Amino acid sequence: MILQLKKLLLLVILPLLLLLLSLLIGSSQHIGLIELCQRIGLELGLYKGNDATVLMGSMDTILWQVRLPRILLTFMVGAALASSGGTLQAIFRNPIVDPFTLGISSGAAFGAALAMLFPLLSVNVSAFLFGVCAVALTYFVSNAGLKTSIIGMVLAGMVISGVFTAMLTLLQYISDPYKLQAIVQWTMGNLHTASWSKVQNAFLPIVIGLIILILLRWKLNLLALGDQEAIAVGVNPKLLKLVMIGVATMITASAVAAVGVISLFGLIVPHISRMIFGPNNNIVVWANISIGGTFLLLIDDFSRAVMPFEIPIGVFTMIIGAPLFIYLMRRNEINWNS
C-alpha cells in the first residue's frame, strides 16, 4: 500500500502540482495562486459577463502564450531525454550510456544547426537523420564480429560525438553573426524561445516514441538479461534493439531540435528512477517519463526564479547534474565494468 502511494505521489501528483505551480513562476509579472485558479476558471468558461472582463488582461498572454507552452515543452523534452537514456542503458546493459555517449545528441545538434544554416530540410528531419547517422557510425565502429564491446562502444561514441561537435563548430565558424548567435545559444539548451509551434513540432514524435516504449517496456527486461535469454522466450533481440534505438533516436532528435543540447540529463535521471523504484523496466519506463519531465521543469523554474535574465538550461543541468551523478555513483557503487 505504501509503495502504491509512493508511486502515485511521485509519478502523478507531484508532476501535476509542479505543472500548475510553474505557471506562477516568472520574472515578467507576479501572479498568486487564487488569481491563477480564477484565470483557469475563465478559460474553462466558469466566469461570464463583467466577471470575465475584470479577469482578462495582459497576464493572460503571459500565462497562455509564454509560460504554458514553455512548461509543456520543458516537460516533454525532460521525459524524452530521460526515457531515451534509460532505454539505451537497458539495451546495452551499461549504466554510463546515454544519447550523448552514443553520439545521438551531437549528431542531432549538427543536423539541426545545418538545417538552420542551409534550410534544405526541416530542423526536426535533419536532426533525426544525423542522429541516426551518428548512432549507426558508433555501432559500426564498435562492432567486432558477432559481439559489440561495451567499452569499445562507449569509446566509439565519444569519438563520433567529437567529430560531430567539431563539424558543428565549423558551421558556427562559417555562419554569419546573426545565425551564429542563434546556434551558440541553442547548443547550450534554449527554452526561452519556446512557443506553441515548437510544442506542436515536438509533440507527435516524442509522444509516439514514448507510447512505443511504454508498450514494449516489458521486453526491455529481457534485453537487460542478455540476448540468449531473450531468444529463449521467442524475442528477436537484434530487431528489438533496432526498434528501440530508432525510437530513442527519434525522441532525442526531436528534443534536441526543439530546445538544443541538454547534457547529462539522459544519463542521470534513469539512475534516479532505478534508485527509487528498482531495476524493473515495467515501472522504470513510467518513472523516467514522470521524473524526467518533473526534474527538468524544476530546474527551469529555478533558472527563471533566481535570475531576472535567461541563462541556458544546459548550464544548470551540467552544474546540478554533475555533482548529483557523482553522489549517486559513490552511494550506489555503479559498476563501471559491467
PyMOL commands that set and color helices and strands:
alter all, ss='L'
color gray80, all
select helices_A, chain A and resi 2-22+33-43+50-55+58-92+104-117+123-142+150-174+177-187+196-215+217-225+227-232+237-259+265-277+281-306+313-332
alter helices_A, ss='H'
color red, helices_A
select strands_A, chain A and resi 143-144+147-148
alter strands_A, ss='S'
color yellow, strands_A
deselect
rebuild
show_as cartoon
